Amino acid sequence: MINSHTFLIGILTGILTSSTTTLLAIGLTLIFGVMKIVNIAHGAFVILSAYLLYVLEDTFHINIFLGLCFVVPAMFLVGYGTYWGFLRSTSRRGHTMLALLVLYAIAKVIEGATTVLFSATRVRLAFSGSEQTFPIFGFALPSIYALFFLCSAVLVVLLYMLVYFTHFGYEMRATMQNPTAAHSIGINVPKIAATTFGLGTALAGIGGLAFGTTNAFTPASADSLVTRTLLVVVVGGLGNMTGALVGSLCLGVLSTLTTLLWTGTWPDVVYLLLLLVLLLTRSQPGRRA
Protein backbone atom coordinates (compact mmCIF):
# COMPACT_ATOMS: atom_id res chain seq x y z
CA MET A 1 0.00 0.00 0.00
CA ILE A 2 1.06 3.58 -0.56
CA ASN A 3 0.64 6.41 1.93
CA SER A 4 -1.03 9.76 1.25
CA HIS A 5 2.34 11.49 0.72
CA THR A 6 3.40 9.05 -1.98
CA PHE A 7 -0.10 9.10 -3.49
CA LEU A 8 -0.01 12.89 -3.89
CA ILE A 9 3.48 12.75 -5.41
CA GLY A 10 2.18 10.14 -7.85
CA ILE A 11 -0.69 12.39 -8.92
CA LEU A 12 1.54 15.44 -9.40
CA THR A 13 4.15 13.41 -11.28
CA GLY A 14 1.47 11.81 -13.46
CA ILE A 15 0.09 15.22 -14.44
CA LEU A 16 3.55 16.50 -15.36
CA THR A 17 4.62 13.36 -17.24
CA SER A 18 1.43 13.43 -19.32
CA SER A 19 2.98 16.19 -21.47
CA THR A 20 4.76 13.71 -23.74
CA THR A 21 1.59 11.75 -24.39
CA THR A 22 -0.32 14.99 -24.97
CA LEU A 23 2.03 15.99 -27.77
CA LEU A 24 1.64 12.59 -29.42
CA ALA A 25 -2.11 12.33 -28.93
CA ILE A 26 -2.91 15.76 -30.37
CA GLY A 27 -1.05 14.97 -33.58
CA LEU A 28 -2.82 11.63 -33.83
CA THR A 29 -6.27 13.08 -33.21
CA LEU A 30 -5.75 15.86 -35.78
CA ILE A 31 -4.89 13.29 -38.43
CA PHE A 32 -7.87 11.13 -37.54
CA GLY A 33 -10.21 14.10 -37.57
CA VAL A 34 -9.37 14.95 -41.18
CA MET A 35 -8.50 11.57 -42.70
CA LYS A 36 -10.58 9.22 -40.51
CA ILE A 37 -7.66 6.81 -40.13
CA VAL A 38 -5.49 5.99 -37.11
CA ASN A 39 -1.87 6.77 -37.90
CA ILE A 40 -0.27 3.64 -36.49
CA ALA A 41 3.10 4.87 -37.79
CA HIS A 42 2.95 7.78 -35.34
CA GLY A 43 5.17 6.04 -32.79
CA ALA A 44 7.74 5.27 -35.48
CA PHE A 45 7.80 8.95 -36.47
CA VAL A 46 8.41 9.88 -32.83
CA ILE A 47 11.36 7.50 -32.55
CA LEU A 48 12.72 8.67 -35.90
CA SER A 49 12.60 12.25 -34.61
CA ALA A 50 14.39 11.24 -31.42
CA TYR A 51 17.16 9.59 -33.45
CA LEU A 52 17.49 12.66 -35.69
CA LEU A 53 17.95 14.80 -32.59
CA TYR A 54 20.43 12.26 -31.27
CA VAL A 55 22.50 12.51 -34.47
CA LEU A 56 22.46 16.32 -34.37
CA GLU A 57 23.55 16.26 -30.75
CA ASP A 58 26.10 13.43 -30.88
CA THR A 59 27.66 14.09 -34.29
CA PHE A 60 27.24 17.83 -34.86
CA HIS A 61 27.07 18.88 -31.19
CA ILE A 62 23.87 20.85 -31.73
CA ASN A 63 21.71 21.48 -28.68
CA ILE A 64 18.62 19.29 -28.78
CA PHE A 65 16.26 22.26 -28.40
CA LEU A 66 18.00 24.09 -31.22
CA GLY A 67 17.85 20.84 -33.17
CA LEU A 68 14.06 21.12 -33.17
CA CYS A 69 14.46 23.96 -35.66
CA PHE A 70 15.73 21.34 -38.12
CA VAL A 71 13.78 18.27 -37.03
CA VAL A 72 10.26 19.75 -36.88
CA PRO A 73 10.30 21.12 -40.46
CA ALA A 74 11.95 17.89 -41.64
CA MET A 75 9.22 15.78 -40.02
CA PHE A 76 6.54 18.02 -41.51
CA LEU A 77 8.00 17.31 -44.95
CA VAL A 78 8.15 13.59 -44.13
CA GLY A 79 4.48 13.60 -43.20
CA TYR A 80 3.48 15.77 -46.15
CA GLY A 81 5.39 13.52 -48.56
CA THR A 82 4.00 10.37 -46.92
CA TYR A 83 0.47 11.50 -47.66
CA TRP A 84 1.09 12.38 -51.31
CA GLY A 85 3.30 9.37 -51.93
CA PHE A 86 1.42 6.62 -50.12
CA LEU A 87 -1.95 7.72 -48.71
CA ARG A 88 -3.50 9.95 -51.36
CA SER A 89 -4.75 7.14 -53.56
CA THR A 90 -6.04 5.02 -50.67
CA SER A 91 -7.94 7.91 -49.04
CA ARG A 92 -9.43 8.97 -52.37
CA ARG A 93 -10.85 5.49 -52.88
CA GLY A 94 -11.97 5.11 -49.27
CA HIS A 95 -9.69 2.13 -48.62
CA THR A 96 -9.19 2.67 -44.88
CA MET A 97 -7.84 -0.82 -44.24
CA LEU A 98 -5.31 -0.45 -47.05
CA ALA A 99 -4.19 2.87 -45.58
CA LEU A 100 -3.62 1.17 -42.21
CA LEU A 101 -1.54 -1.53 -43.87
CA VAL A 102 0.51 1.11 -45.68
CA LEU A 103 1.14 2.97 -42.42
CA TYR A 104 2.09 -0.27 -40.68
CA ALA A 105 4.57 -1.01 -43.47
CA ILE A 106 6.03 2.50 -43.15
CA ALA A 107 6.41 2.01 -39.39
CA LYS A 108 8.27 -1.27 -39.91
CA VAL A 109 10.53 0.25 -42.58
CA ILE A 110 11.44 3.06 -40.17
CA GLU A 111 12.06 0.58 -37.36
CA GLY A 112 14.24 -1.59 -39.59
CA ALA A 113 16.21 1.35 -40.96
CA THR A 114 16.89 2.82 -37.51
CA THR A 115 17.91 -0.61 -36.22
CA VAL A 116 20.45 -0.97 -39.02
CA LEU A 117 21.80 2.54 -38.53
CA PHE A 118 21.81 2.72 -34.73
CA SER A 119 21.50 -0.93 -33.57
CA ALA A 120 19.13 -2.01 -30.80
CA THR A 121 21.20 -0.42 -28.04
CA ARG A 122 19.26 1.95 -25.81
CA VAL A 123 20.19 5.61 -26.13
CA ARG A 124 18.93 8.78 -24.51
CA LEU A 125 19.02 12.43 -25.46
CA ALA A 126 21.34 14.39 -23.19
CA PHE A 127 19.85 17.33 -21.33
CA SER A 128 21.85 19.12 -18.64
CA GLY A 129 18.77 19.91 -16.57
CA SER A 130 17.32 16.41 -16.57
CA GLU A 131 18.36 15.76 -12.95
CA GLN A 132 17.21 19.10 -11.55
CA THR A 133 14.11 19.30 -9.37
CA PHE A 134 11.79 22.05 -8.21
CA PRO A 135 9.73 22.28 -5.00
CA ILE A 136 5.93 22.23 -5.08
CA PHE A 137 3.73 21.75 -2.00
CA GLY A 138 6.79 20.51 -0.15
CA PHE A 139 7.66 17.90 -2.80
CA ALA A 140 10.66 17.84 -5.14
CA LEU A 141 9.58 17.04 -8.72
CA PRO A 142 11.72 16.78 -11.88
CA SER A 143 12.09 20.15 -13.60
CA ILE A 144 12.21 18.58 -17.06
CA TYR A 145 8.64 17.31 -16.74
CA ALA A 146 7.43 20.75 -15.70
CA LEU A 147 9.21 22.25 -18.71
CA PHE A 148 7.55 19.87 -21.15
CA PHE A 149 4.20 20.31 -19.42
CA LEU A 150 4.38 24.07 -19.96
CA CYS A 151 5.53 23.57 -23.56
CA SER A 152 2.65 21.20 -24.28
CA ALA A 153 0.16 23.65 -22.72
CA VAL A 154 1.44 26.48 -24.91
CA LEU A 155 1.36 24.23 -27.96
CA VAL A 156 -2.24 23.21 -27.25
CA VAL A 157 -3.24 26.88 -27.08
CA LEU A 158 -1.44 27.64 -30.35
CA LEU A 159 -3.08 24.68 -32.08
CA TYR A 160 -6.47 25.74 -30.77
CA MET A 161 -5.92 29.20 -32.24
CA LEU A 162 -4.79 27.67 -35.53
CA VAL A 163 -7.87 25.44 -35.79
CA TYR A 164 -10.49 27.97 -34.68
CA PHE A 165 -9.12 31.39 -35.65
CA THR A 166 -7.43 30.94 -39.04
CA HIS A 167 -8.63 30.33 -42.57
CA PHE A 168 -6.69 27.06 -42.65
CA GLY A 169 -8.47 26.01 -39.45
CA TYR A 170 -11.82 26.82 -41.04
CA GLU A 171 -10.97 24.60 -44.01
CA MET A 172 -9.67 21.87 -41.70
CA ARG A 173 -12.85 21.85 -39.62
CA ALA A 174 -14.99 21.81 -42.75
CA THR A 175 -13.02 18.82 -44.02
CA MET A 176 -13.43 17.06 -40.67
CA GLN A 177 -17.20 17.51 -40.71
CA ASN A 178 -17.93 16.68 -44.35
CA PRO A 179 -15.14 16.25 -46.95
CA THR A 180 -17.61 16.08 -49.84
CA ALA A 181 -19.35 19.32 -48.86
CA ALA A 182 -15.97 20.95 -48.24
CA HIS A 183 -14.85 20.01 -51.74
CA SER A 184 -18.09 21.36 -53.22
CA ILE A 185 -17.42 24.86 -51.79
CA GLY A 186 -13.93 24.97 -53.26
CA ILE A 187 -11.75 23.62 -50.45
CA ASN A 188 -8.76 21.62 -51.66
CA VAL A 189 -9.42 18.58 -49.46
CA PRO A 190 -6.31 16.58 -50.44
CA LYS A 191 -4.08 19.57 -49.69
CA ILE A 192 -5.75 20.07 -46.30
CA ALA A 193 -5.32 16.37 -45.54
CA ALA A 194 -1.65 16.42 -46.58
CA THR A 195 -0.95 19.55 -44.52
CA THR A 196 -2.73 18.09 -41.50
CA PHE A 197 -0.78 14.85 -41.80
CA GLY A 198 2.41 16.89 -42.01
CA LEU A 199 1.38 18.93 -38.98
CA GLY A 200 0.63 15.79 -36.98
CA THR A 201 4.00 14.33 -37.94
CA ALA A 202 5.73 17.60 -36.97
CA LEU A 203 4.11 17.29 -33.55
CA ALA A 204 5.60 13.80 -33.39
CA GLY A 205 8.95 15.53 -33.88
CA ILE A 206 8.39 17.61 -30.76
CA GLY A 207 7.19 14.49 -28.98
CA GLY A 208 10.45 12.82 -29.95
CA LEU A 209 12.33 15.44 -27.94
CA ALA A 210 10.10 14.99 -24.89
CA PHE A 211 10.21 11.21 -25.07
CA GLY A 212 13.93 10.96 -25.84
CA THR A 213 15.01 13.15 -22.93
CA THR A 214 12.84 11.37 -20.37
CA ASN A 215 13.24 7.77 -21.58
CA ALA A 216 15.98 5.56 -22.98
CA PHE A 217 14.75 4.34 -26.35
CA THR A 218 15.42 1.84 -29.12
CA PRO A 219 13.83 1.43 -32.57
CA ALA A 220 11.32 -0.99 -31.02
CA SER A 221 10.08 1.64 -28.54
CA ALA A 222 7.56 2.79 -31.14
CA ASP A 223 5.22 -0.12 -30.39
CA SER A 224 4.50 0.87 -26.79
CA LEU A 225 4.08 4.51 -27.83
CA VAL A 226 1.34 3.61 -30.30
CA THR A 227 -0.57 1.67 -27.64
CA ARG A 228 -0.49 4.48 -25.10
CA THR A 229 -1.28 7.20 -27.61
CA LEU A 230 -4.17 5.25 -29.09
CA LEU A 231 -5.61 4.74 -25.60
CA VAL A 232 -5.43 8.49 -24.93
CA VAL A 233 -7.25 9.22 -28.18
CA VAL A 234 -9.93 6.60 -27.46
CA VAL A 235 -10.47 7.98 -23.94
CA GLY A 236 -10.64 11.58 -25.13
CA GLY A 237 -12.62 10.90 -28.28
CA LEU A 238 -11.28 10.47 -31.78
CA GLY A 239 -10.79 13.85 -33.43
CA ASN A 240 -11.25 15.77 -30.15
CA MET A 241 -8.22 17.91 -29.19
CA THR A 242 -9.58 18.88 -25.77
CA GLY A 243 -10.41 15.25 -25.09
CA ALA A 244 -6.87 14.24 -26.02
CA LEU A 245 -5.52 16.69 -23.44
CA VAL A 246 -7.86 15.47 -20.69
CA GLY A 247 -7.27 11.83 -21.61
CA SER A 248 -3.49 12.20 -21.45
CA LEU A 249 -3.72 13.84 -18.01
CA CYS A 250 -5.91 11.05 -16.65
CA LEU A 251 -3.77 8.28 -18.10
CA GLY A 252 -0.56 9.95 -16.94
CA VAL A 253 -1.84 9.81 -13.38
CA LEU A 254 -3.05 6.23 -13.84
CA SER A 255 0.33 5.14 -15.19
CA THR A 256 2.26 6.71 -12.33
CA LEU A 257 -0.01 5.27 -9.64
CA THR A 258 0.14 1.83 -11.26
CA THR A 259 3.93 2.01 -11.26
CA LEU A 260 3.91 2.88 -7.56
CA LEU A 261 1.62 -0.05 -6.75
CA TRP A 262 3.16 -2.66 -9.05
CA THR A 263 6.53 -2.95 -10.72
CA GLY A 264 7.58 -4.62 -13.95
CA THR A 265 5.21 -4.65 -16.92
CA TRP A 266 1.99 -4.04 -14.96
CA PRO A 267 1.54 -0.46 -16.27
CA ASP A 268 1.52 -1.76 -19.85
CA VAL A 269 -0.93 -4.51 -18.89
CA VAL A 270 -3.28 -1.95 -17.33
CA TYR A 271 -3.06 0.19 -20.47
CA LEU A 272 -3.98 -2.74 -22.71
CA LEU A 273 -6.83 -3.92 -20.49
CA LEU A 274 -8.27 -0.41 -20.31
CA LEU A 275 -7.99 -0.04 -24.09
CA LEU A 276 -9.80 -3.35 -24.58
CA VAL A 277 -12.60 -2.37 -22.19
CA LEU A 278 -13.08 1.03 -23.83
CA LEU A 279 -13.15 -0.41 -27.34
CA LEU A 280 -15.67 -3.08 -26.34
CA THR A 281 -17.83 -0.56 -24.47
CA ARG A 282 -17.85 2.07 -27.20
CA SER A 283 -18.53 -0.46 -29.94
CA GLN A 284 -21.80 -1.60 -28.34
CA PRO A 285 -24.98 -0.58 -30.22
CA GLY A 286 -26.75 2.41 -28.77
CA ARG A 287 -23.60 3.93 -27.28
CA ARG A 288 -21.97 7.08 -28.56
CA ALA A 289 -18.41 6.63 -29.86
Sequence and secondary structure as in RCSB ss.txt:
>XXXX:A:sequence
MINSHTFLIGILTGILTSSTTTLLAIGLTLIFGVMKIVNIAHGAFVILSAYLLYVLEDTFHINIFLGLCFVVPAM
FLVGYGTYWGFLRSTSRRGHTMLALLVLYAIAKVIEGATTVLFSATRVRLAFSGSEQTFPIFGFALPSIYALFFL
CSAVLVVLLYMLVYFTHFGYEMRATMQNPTAAHSIGINVPKIAATTFGLGTALAGIGGLAFGTTNAFTPASADSL
VTRTLLVVVVGGLGNMTGALVGSLCLGVLSTLTTLLWTGTWPDVVYLLLLLVLLLTRSQPGRRA
>XXXX:A:secstr
   HHHHHHHHHHHHHHHHHHHHHHHHHHHHHHHH S  TTHHHHHHHHHHHHHHHHHTT   HHHHHHHHHHHH
HHHHHHHIIIIIHHHHHHT HHHHHHHHHHHHHHHHHHHHHHH S  B    TTTT EEEETTEEEEHHHHHHHH
HHHHHHHHHHHHHHHSHHHHHHHHHHH HHHHHHTT  HHHHHHHHHHHHHHHHHHHHHHHHHHS B GGGHHHH
HHHHHHHHHHH TT HHHHHHHHHHHHHHHHHHHHH  TTHHHHHHHHHHHHHHHHHTSTTS  
